[in-house]
Amino acid sequence: MASQYKQNMSFEADVRRVAEAVWSLEPGACQPAHYENDSIIRELDGIARLRDVTHLLMVTTSTKLEKAKSDIKKLNAAEAIERSKAPAVSKWLITQVQLDAQHIEHAKKSNVTVLTLEQFQRRFFDSYRYLSLRARAAFGSARDPHTDSINIAEDAYVPLPMAVAFDSAARAGERHIRPVELHELCEWVINGRLVVLLAPFGAGKSLTTREVFRELAKNHKKNSSGPTPFVLNLREHWGEDYSDEILDRHARTIGYTPREDVVIAWRAGMASLLLDGFDEVASQSIVRTDDKNFMRDARRRALQGVRDFTNKIPARTGAFICGRDHYFDSYQELVTALGIAGKDYIIVTLDEFTEDGAQEFLRRNGIGTLLPDWLPRKPLILAYLLKRQLFDEILAIDSSKGFGFAWNSFLDLICEREAGLEGAVMDPLTLRSVMERLADSVRSKPSGLGPITGTDLSEAYNIETGQGAGEGVLAQLQRLPGLTQRDSDPGSRSFVDEDMLAALQGSAFAKQVLGSFSGATKVPLTEMSDKAIAMASYLLLDSQTRPETLVSIVERIFRSPKHDRISDQLAADCIMVAINIAIDLEMLSLDFRGVVVDSASFGRFSLDDIAITGLEVRNSTVREVAIGSAVKGGVRFNNCMVLKLSGAADETGIPVDTFGGDCEILEYDNMATNNAVLQLDISPQLKALVTILRKLYKQSGAGRKITALMRGITQPEVQRYIDPVVHILERHRFVTIFSKVVHPVRKQSCRVNKILSSPTFSNDELVLDVKML
């Protein structure tokens, strides 16, 4: 009986909440009414007083005729009392299930409207019309790979690997990471959970969002009491801070009228929200070199509209929010910026296609060719190659020579193809130069990818050629390879793939160092990525550039009277590339000769691979510092925000001669360095395997010389297994070796992750072979 009572009370609360949304009342404005002196009524389940009408509600989960008659009698008695206070009175009997005709006929005699809660909701919102209109609109960047149309085939979705990264409902110490299927995401949303999906740009977030919409729409059509999925492309809602205004604009965009009904449906808990692209909104921010937290503050301001949704989300209503995996500095920032702290949420990561998934995607599009290892398995880049018919050419690129060689060849290839198209007026070298300048310029954009406006395109062409962009040039600029159109901003573009963007940025930096990248650059907001550094290092090494050359450039920058914010970031980029080249050259140390860099963004300092001296970093953001035996106090961080300190379990492991007490360290990881691996209670063979896999697969774009793989390994019994393990890795096709440089094989990433998560208990054939050494 107690359980039945609680169910009835919960149902009454749901009806009052829907009534408040339907009649645009403040939360709590529809409350039960107590008539102390009336023996018939005693209590009314809900009353909503509007300016022109007062609504009286009785609510029941019963199907008995006598209960319906009793409720109708109460409504009639209440009407007699309320008519003296209101110009009009409307009477409602809201039920959990459909009543018989006999009940309804009896209600009609007293002008009482009898509806189920579902009918009450749908009376004010046509969910089927919304679903029809929304299905015909664009889903973020998802496009048909052949026509570039927003009209996508029904069977276009190929499942992508997903895994739970964090679950707020998990018990302390409980393992979070596990594979997950799309239908589970949908069930969580239906059951009222908040799901945050994180993925690299171009990995298929928008197509996945579309598939979640399709599954939730199917569920709603089978069970109309289920939520209606509302899908919003956040890129269309820059600067909108309130959920009501966002929904109103969304309704106008897809052509749904009356627009206010969409807002009503959301407030009433009739809809599940799907927000695509939290990384694609931005606020107007001024770069503040004196504030290392300014980017974090800018992201928070940009997501005010998203927080308005999550702060006002109706009870038991689910939501799905997706964006780029590296947009936030940490999960803690994500939770705060999206406004989901204290709520029931789950964070899921989306990866690029598995090898089978990529081949299935290509098969559906008429391609039977196996992909080269270096090429990303992301839907967006594969769709671009389909459109440009470039698969035969990319197969000729020798992927064994590493990331830099492959992408340098690929960029030359696509520029030659674009320059050869009918109507093209730019030669391949000019095309590449313009693309490099554009890639460098988007580092000044909050998203890091775009938008690239028509002005940006013509300005890049003018700087590179010294000429104005004529009509033919503008037409070609609009279809530059690697750029995709932004629906909400006609004429604007974004880069199609982060690997391509990194390759262009690395190439642009190398040209800048070599002196051929002329003209001022814009103020970068972020550091160069690992892959951009790998590309720059390849090109500079190919031109015989030494790390000392970059050190000299840094010194020259700080001697210049024109030193500014751009100079600080250029110096930071030079330092990161110099360290990477020094590691490639197997140098044991690198001296920066007393350089002090202030207010810049840095990537990963590999202090476990090389000893760095004569460098001080102040008031800066550093993505990661890996400490090890090479740390001698020769580099100093003061008042910096370090996103991750690898090699330390907590603050007690911070080397005080390297980090000032005013540094803020957000995350610790004691399992990401050689020292940590050597302390594991596993055999020397497995220590050698884990060390090699970590260096090759967990440091982006990193090929390593065989001799460099031994660096930092202080245990002779582990060192002697490095060569044998490398050869086993080559035999099992986990690595390729070219000119004594070992490169990771991209398609093995999933297997590597499983091995690293539990090397002792892995039954992978690779591990079994290593154990036999």
WOZI-V476884 format. One record per residue. N is the residue number from 0. RES is the residue in one letter. PSI is psi in radians with two decimals (* if undefined). OMEGA is omega as a letter, one per 30 degrees, with the letter a starting at -180 (* if undefined). Layout:
n:res:psi:omega
N:RES:PSI:OMEGA
N:RES:PSI:OMEGA
//
This chain:
n:res:psi:omega
0:M:-0.73:l
1:A:-0.70:l
2:S:-0.70:l
3:Q:-0.70:l
4:Y:-0.78:l
5:K:-0.66:l
6:Q:-0.74:l
7:N:-0.77:a
8:M:-0.68:l
9:S:-0.71:l
10:F:-0.73:l
11:E:-0.74:l
12:A:-0.68:l
13:D:-0.75:a
14:V:-0.76:a
15:R:-0.66:l
16:R:-0.75:l
17:V:-0.73:l
18:A:-0.71:l
19:E:-0.69:l
20:A:-0.76:a
21:V:-0.69:a
22:W:0.31:l
23:S:0.82:l
24:L:2.73:l
25:E:2.62:l
26:P:2.29:a
27:G:-0.02:a
28:A:-0.42:l
29:C:1.90:a
30:Q:2.80:l
31:P:2.65:l
32:A:2.33:a
33:H:2.18:l
34:Y:1.56:a
35:E:-0.60:a
36:N:0.13:a
37:D:2.05:a
38:S:-0.34:a
39:I:-0.84:a
40:I:-1.01:a
41:R:-1.16:a
42:E:2.34:l
43:L:2.43:a
44:D:-0.44:l
45:G:2.48:l
46:I:2.32:a
47:A:1.93:a
48:R:1.97:l
49:L:3.04:a
50:R:-0.70:a
51:D:-0.22:a
52:V:2.59:l
53:T:2.21:a
54:H:2.24:l
55:L:2.32:a
56:L:2.35:l
57:M:2.49:a
58:V:2.38:a
59:T:2.57:l
60:T:-0.02:a
61:S:2.67:l
62:T:0.13:a
63:K:2.44:a
64:L:-0.70:a
65:E:-0.65:l
66:K:-0.69:l
67:A:-0.76:l
68:K:-0.72:l
69:S:-0.75:a
70:D:-0.69:l
71:I:-0.66:l
72:K:-0.70:l
73:K:-0.71:l
74:L:-0.71:l
75:N:-0.71:l
76:A:-0.72:l
77:A:-0.65:l
78:E:-0.75:a
79:A:-0.62:a
80:I:-0.76:a
81:E:-0.37:a
82:R:-0.43:l
83:S:-0.22:a
84:K:-0.31:a
85:A:2.58:l
86:P:-0.49:a
87:A:2.65:a
88:V:2.37:l
89:S:2.38:a
90:K:2.35:a
91:W:2.37:l
92:L:1.91:a
93:I:2.18:a
94:T:2.83:l
95:Q:-0.65:l
96:V:2.85:a
97:Q:2.27:l
98:L:2.83:l
99:D:2.89:a
100:A:-0.59:l
101:Q:-0.75:l
102:H:-0.77:a
103:I:-0.70:l
104:E:-0.70:l
105:H:-0.69:l
106:A:-0.68:a
107:K:-0.61:a
108:K:-0.42:l
109:S:0.26:a
110:N:0.64:l
111:V:2.22:l
112:T:2.14:a
113:V:2.13:a
114:L:2.58:l
115:T:2.82:l
116:L:-0.68:l
117:E:-0.78:l
118:Q:-0.65:l
119:F:-0.75:l
120:Q:-0.88:a
121:R:-0.36:l
122:R:-0.43:a
123:F:0.04:l
124:F:2.19:a
125:D:1.60:a
126:S:-0.61:a
127:Y:-0.60:l
128:R:-0.68:l
129:Y:-0.85:a
130:L:-0.68:l
131:S:-0.79:a
132:L:-0.72:a
133:R:-0.62:a
134:A:-0.43:a
135:R:-0.15:a
136:A:2.99:a
137:A:2.55:l
138:F:1.58:l
139:G:-2.24:a
140:S:0.07:a
141:A:2.26:a
142:R:2.74:l
143:D:2.21:a
144:P:-0.36:a
145:H:-0.72:a
146:T:-0.20:a
147:D:0.39:a
148:S:2.70:l
149:I:-0.18:l
150:N:1.87:a
151:I:2.50:a
152:A:2.61:a
153:E:-0.61:a
154:D:0.42:a
155:A:-0.48:a
156:Y:2.21:l
157:V:2.20:a
158:P:2.43:l
159:L:2.58:a
160:P:2.28:l
161:M:2.67:l
162:A:2.53:l
163:V:2.21:l
164:A:-0.56:l
165:F:2.43:l
166:D:2.03:a
167:S:-0.36:a
168:A:-0.09:a
169:A:2.54:l
170:R:2.71:l
171:A:2.29:a
172:G:-0.16:a
173:E:2.44:a
174:R:2.27:a
175:H:-0.77:a
176:I:2.15:l
177:R:2.65:l
178:P:2.68:l
179:V:2.58:l
180:E:2.80:a
181:L:-0.63:a
182:H:-0.49:l
183:E:-0.70:l
184:L:-0.79:a
185:C:-0.72:l
186:E:-0.70:l
187:W:-0.76:a
188:V:-0.79:l
189:I:-0.64:a
190:N:0.14:l
191:G:0.26:l
192:R:2.75:l
193:L:2.12:a
194:V:2.17:l
195:V:2.10:a
196:L:2.20:l
197:L:2.39:a
198:A:2.72:l
199:P:2.71:l
200:F:2.37:l
201:G:0.03:a
202:A:-0.09:l
203:G:0.45:l
204:K:-0.79:a
205:S:-0.70:l
206:L:-0.61:l
207:T:-0.72:l
208:T:-0.74:l
209:R:-0.70:a
210:E:-0.65:l
211:V:-0.75:l
212:F:-0.81:a
213:R:-0.72:a
214:E:-0.74:l
215:L:-0.61:l
216:A:-0.72:l
217:K:-0.76:l
218:N:-0.73:a
219:H:-0.66:a
220:K:-0.51:l
221:K:-0.64:a
222:N:1.62:a
223:S:-0.16:l
224:S:-0.19:l
225:G:2.81:a
226:P:2.61:l
227:T:2.16:a
228:P:2.09:l
229:F:2.13:l
230:V:2.10:a
231:L:2.24:l
232:N:1.86:a
233:L:-0.39:l
234:R:-0.32:l
235:E:0.01:a
236:H:0.74:l
237:W:2.35:l
238:G:0.11:l
239:E:2.08:a
240:D:-0.14:a
241:Y:2.40:a
242:S:-0.67:a
243:D:-0.75:a
244:E:-0.60:l
245:I:-0.80:l
246:L:-0.66:l
247:D:-0.78:l
248:R:-0.66:l
249:H:-0.80:l
250:A:-0.71:l
251:R:-0.69:a
252:T:-0.74:a
253:I:-0.12:l
254:G:0.40:l
255:Y:2.28:l
256:T:2.64:f
257:P:2.45:a
258:R:-0.57:a
259:E:-0.35:l
260:D:-0.51:l
261:V:-0.72:l
262:V:-0.76:l
263:I:-0.78:a
264:A:-0.72:l
265:W:-0.83:a
266:R:-0.55:a
267:A:-0.02:a
268:G:0.37:a
269:M:-0.11:a
270:A:2.55:l
271:S:2.36:a
272:L:2.28:l
273:L:1.90:a
274:L:1.99:a
275:D:2.03:l
276:G:0.96:l
277:F:-0.32:l
278:D:-0.04:a
279:E:0.25:l
280:V:2.68:a
281:A:2.68:l
282:S:2.81:l
283:Q:2.03:a
284:S:2.49:l
285:I:2.25:a
286:V:2.22:l
287:R:1.83:a
288:T:-0.28:a
289:D:0.09:a
290:D:1.83:a
291:K:-0.24:a
292:N:0.13:a
293:F:-0.64:l
294:M:-0.67:l
295:R:-0.74:l
296:D:-0.68:l
297:A:-0.72:l
298:R:-0.72:l
299:R:-0.77:l
300:R:-0.70:a
301:A:-0.48:a
302:L:0.37:l
303:Q:-0.72:a
304:G:-0.68:l
305:V:-0.76:l
306:R:-0.55:l
307:D:-0.63:l
308:F:-0.91:a
309:T:-0.52:l
310:N:-0.46:a
311:K:0.20:a
312:I:2.25:a
313:P:2.73:a
314:A:2.47:l
315:R:0.44:l
316:T:2.24:a
317:G:2.90:l
318:A:2.70:l
319:F:2.12:a
320:I:2.26:a
321:C:2.73:l
322:G:-3.07:a
323:R:2.51:a
324:D:-0.48:a
325:H:0.31:a
326:Y:-0.74:a
327:F:2.68:l
328:D:-0.48:a
329:S:2.90:l
330:Y:-0.60:l
331:Q:-0.76:l
332:E:-0.71:l
333:L:-0.87:a
334:V:-0.73:a
335:T:-0.81:a
336:A:-0.61:l
337:L:-0.13:l
338:G:0.62:a
339:I:0.13:l
340:A:2.36:l
341:G:-0.02:l
342:K:3.01:l
343:D:1.70:a
344:Y:2.83:l
345:I:2.35:a
346:I:2.22:a
347:V:2.39:l
348:T:2.46:l
349:L:2.26:a
350:D:2.98:l
351:E:3.04:a
352:F:2.50:l
353:T:3.00:l
354:E:-0.76:l
355:D:-0.69:l
356:G:-0.73:l
357:A:-0.75:l
358:Q:-0.60:l
359:E:-0.72:l
360:F:-0.80:a
361:L:-0.69:a
362:R:-0.73:l
363:R:-0.34:l
364:N:0.36:l
365:G:0.33:l
366:I:2.21:l
367:G:0.15:a
368:T:2.46:l
369:L:2.46:a
370:L:2.54:l
371:P:2.68:a
372:D:-0.65:a
373:W:-0.31:a
374:L:2.29:l
375:P:2.50:l
376:R:0.64:a
377:K:2.41:a
378:P:-0.68:a
379:L:-0.71:a
380:I:-0.62:l
381:L:-0.66:l
382:A:-0.68:l
383:Y:-0.78:a
384:L:-0.61:l
385:L:-0.80:a
386:K:-0.66:a
387:R:-0.04:l
388:Q:0.95:a
389:L:0.13:a
390:F:-0.68:a
391:D:-0.72:a
392:E:-0.69:a
393:I:-0.40:l
394:L:-0.36:a
395:A:-0.13:a
396:I:2.27:a
397:D:1.76:a
398:S:-0.24:a
399:S:-0.24:a
400:K:0.04:l
401:G:3.03:a
402:F:-0.86:a
403:G:-0.84:a
404:F:-0.81:a
405:A:-0.82:a
406:W:-0.56:l
407:N:-0.75:l
408:S:-0.70:a
409:F:-0.74:l
410:L:-0.73:l
411:D:-0.73:a
412:L:-0.85:a
413:I:-0.54:l
414:C:-0.68:l
415:E:-0.72:l
416:R:-0.80:a
417:E:-0.67:a
418:A:-0.41:a
419:G:-0.08:l
420:L:2.67:l
421:E:2.30:l
422:G:-0.07:l
423:A:2.40:a
424:V:-0.12:l
425:M:2.47:l
426:D:2.91:a
427:P:-0.72:a
428:L:-0.70:l
429:T:-0.73:l
430:L:-0.85:a
431:R:-0.71:a
432:S:-0.73:l
433:V:-0.75:l
434:M:-0.70:l
435:E:-0.74:l
436:R:-0.71:l
437:L:-0.74:l
438:A:-0.72:l
439:D:-0.65:a
440:S:-0.52:a
441:V:-0.16:l
442:R:-0.27:l
443:S:-0.02:a
444:K:2.52:a
445:P:-0.61:a
446:S:-0.37:a
447:G:-0.01:a
448:L:-0.39:a
449:G:-2.94:g
450:P:2.65:l
451:I:1.99:a
452:T:2.98:l
453:G:-0.63:l
454:T:-0.72:l
455:D:-0.74:a
456:L:-0.86:a
457:S:-0.58:l
458:E:-0.73:l
459:A:-0.73:l
460:Y:-0.73:a
461:N:-0.74:a
462:I:-0.67:a
463:E:-0.54:a
464:T:-0.31:a
465:G:0.19:a
466:Q:2.74:l
467:G:2.65:a
468:A:1.90:l
469:G:-3.06:a
470:E:-0.78:a
471:G:-0.69:l
472:V:-0.78:a
473:L:-0.69:l
474:A:-0.73:a
475:Q:-0.64:l
476:L:-0.62:a
477:Q:-0.39:a
478:R:0.49:l
479:L:2.43:l
480:P:2.48:l
481:G:-0.03:l
482:L:2.54:l
483:T:2.61:a
484:Q:2.57:l
485:R:2.08:a
486:D:-0.72:a
487:S:-0.15:a
488:D:1.36:a
489:P:2.34:a
490:G:-0.26:l
491:S:2.74:a
492:R:2.82:l
493:S:2.76:l
494:F:2.52:a
495:V:-0.39:a
496:D:2.42:a
497:E:-0.56:l
498:D:-0.76:l
499:M:-0.73:l
500:L:-0.77:l
501:A:-0.74:l
502:A:-0.73:l
503:L:-0.71:l
504:Q:-0.69:l
505:G:-0.70:l
506:S:-0.70:l
507:A:-0.74:a
508:F:-0.75:l
509:A:-0.73:l
510:K:-0.66:l
511:Q:-0.76:l
512:V:-0.70:a
513:L:-0.08:l
514:G:-0.01:a
515:S:0.02:a
516:F:1.55:a
517:S:2.88:l
518:G:2.70:a
519:A:2.55:l
520:T:2.90:l
521:K:2.86:a
522:V:2.00:l
523:P:2.53:l
524:L:-0.28:a
525:T:2.92:l
526:E:2.92:l
527:M:2.47:l
528:S:2.88:l
529:D:-0.69:a
530:K:-0.58:l
531:A:-0.68:l
532:I:-0.71:l
533:A:-0.70:l
534:M:-0.81:l
535:A:-0.73:a
536:S:-0.73:l
537:Y:-0.85:a
538:L:-0.67:a
539:L:-0.70:l
540:L:-0.64:l
541:D:-0.45:l
542:S:0.26:l
543:Q:0.46:l
544:T:2.34:a
545:R:2.76:l
546:P:-0.61:a
547:E:-0.49:l
548:T:-0.74:l
549:L:-0.63:l
550:V:-0.72:l
551:S:-0.66:l
552:I:-0.73:l
553:V:-0.78:l
554:E:-0.72:a
555:R:-0.64:l
556:I:-0.78:a
557:F:-0.25:l
558:R:-0.27:a
559:S:2.39:l
560:P:-0.24:a
561:K:0.36:a
562:H:2.25:a
563:D:-2.96:a
564:R:-0.70:l
565:I:-0.69:a
566:S:-0.73:l
567:D:-0.79:a
568:Q:-0.63:l
569:L:-0.72:l
570:A:-0.74:l
571:A:-0.74:l
572:D:-0.72:l
573:C:-0.70:a
574:I:-0.79:a
575:M:-0.75:a
576:V:-0.69:l
577:A:-0.75:l
578:I:-0.74:a
579:N:-0.74:l
580:I:-0.72:l
581:A:-0.69:l
582:I:-0.75:l
583:D:-0.60:a
584:L:0.08:l
585:E:0.54:l
586:M:2.51:a
587:L:-0.43:a
588:S:2.84:l
589:L:2.19:a
590:D:2.15:l
591:F:0.14:l
592:R:0.78:l
593:G:0.33:a
594:V:2.45:l
595:V:2.06:l
596:V:2.29:a
597:D:2.32:l
598:S:1.14:l
599:A:3.09:l
600:S:2.29:a
601:F:2.75:l
602:G:-2.11:a
603:R:2.10:l
604:F:1.95:a
605:S:1.22:a
606:L:-0.17:l
607:D:-0.21:a
608:D:-0.41:a
609:I:2.55:l
610:A:2.12:a
611:I:2.29:l
612:T:2.81:l
613:G:0.62:a
614:L:2.32:l
615:E:2.34:l
616:V:2.17:a
617:R:2.59:l
618:N:0.71:a
619:S:2.92:l
620:T:2.26:a
621:V:2.14:a
622:R:-0.75:a
623:E:2.49:l
624:V:2.12:l
625:A:2.04:a
626:I:2.64:l
627:G:-2.75:a
628:S:-0.32:a
629:A:-0.17:a
630:V:2.00:a
631:K:0.18:a
632:G:0.18:a
633:G:-0.23:l
634:V:2.45:a
635:R:2.29:l
636:F:2.18:l
637:N:2.29:l
638:N:0.77:l
639:C:2.69:l
640:M:1.96:a
641:V:2.02:a
642:L:-0.55:a
643:K:2.30:l
644:L:1.89:a
645:S:2.39:a
646:G:0.02:l
647:A:2.39:a
648:A:-0.52:a
649:D:-2.96:a
650:E:-0.36:l
651:T:-0.31:a
652:G:0.10:a
653:I:2.16:l
654:P:1.99:a
655:V:-0.37:l
656:D:-0.12:l
657:T:-0.62:a
658:F:2.22:l
659:G:2.72:a
660:G:-0.24:l
661:D:0.10:l
662:C:2.54:l
663:E:2.06:a
664:I:2.10:a
665:L:-0.54:a
666:E:2.52:l
667:Y:2.58:l
668:D:1.87:a
669:N:0.07:a
670:M:0.25:a
671:A:0.32:l
672:T:2.90:l
673:N:-0.77:a
674:N:-0.73:a
675:A:-0.74:l
676:V:-0.72:a
677:L:-0.37:l
678:Q:-0.14:a
679:L:2.59:l
680:D:1.14:l
681:I:2.95:a
682:S:2.75:l
683:P:-0.61:l
684:Q:-0.78:a
685:L:-0.58:l
686:K:-0.72:l
687:A:-0.75:a
688:L:-0.85:a
689:V:-0.72:l
690:T:-0.81:a
691:I:-0.82:a
692:L:-0.70:l
693:R:-0.77:a
694:K:-0.67:a
695:L:-0.65:a
696:Y:-0.35:a
697:K:-0.01:l
698:Q:1.79:a
699:S:2.36:l
700:G:0.22:a
701:A:1.87:l
702:G:2.69:a
703:R:2.42:l
704:K:2.57:a
705:I:-0.73:a
706:T:-0.56:a
707:A:-0.39:l
708:L:-0.34:l
709:M:-0.21:a
710:R:2.38:l
711:G:-0.07:l
712:I:1.87:a
713:T:-0.10:a
714:Q:1.97:a
715:P:-0.59:a
716:E:-0.38:l
717:V:-0.73:a
718:Q:-0.72:a
719:R:-0.21:l
720:Y:-0.10:a
721:I:-0.95:a
722:D:-0.88:l
723:P:-0.70:a
724:V:-0.69:l
725:V:-0.75:a
726:H:-0.61:l
727:I:-0.72:l
728:L:-0.70:l
729:E:-0.71:a
730:R:-0.64:l
731:H:0.11:l
732:R:0.67:l
733:F:-0.34:l
734:V:2.78:l
735:T:2.62:a
736:I:2.20:l
737:F:2.18:a
738:S:0.77:l
739:K:0.30:l
740:V:2.26:a
741:V:2.21:a
742:H:2.45:l
743:P:2.64:l
744:V:1.98:a
745:R:-0.72:a
746:K:-0.18:a
747:Q:0.09:a
748:S:-0.73:a
749:C:-0.76:l
750:R:-0.70:l
751:V:-0.76:l
752:N:-0.72:l
753:K:-0.70:l
754:I:-0.81:a
755:L:-0.50:a
756:S:-0.47:a
757:S:1.26:a
758:P:-0.61:a
759:T:-0.68:a
760:F:0.06:a
761:S:2.40:l
762:N:0.27:l
763:D:2.47:a
764:E:-0.63:l
765:L:-0.86:a
766:V:-0.73:l
767:L:-0.68:l
768:D:-0.72:l
769:V:-0.69:l
770:K:-0.42:a
771:M:-0.19:a
772:L:*:*
//
